[in-house]
């Protein structure tokens, strides 16, 4: 069973900008357990911007 995901952002006026087009992804059989969310690895957070 596959799922689809589409990444987009919405601005204050309601305009939509697609970051990544719709794509099929396969869900994990069993996700890893973690008691907290992992640290963000995006370029902005990786550079330490606040």
Secondary structure, 3 states (H helix, E strand, C coil): CEEEEEEEEECCCCCEEEEEEEEEEECCCCCCCCCCCCCCCCHHHHCCCC
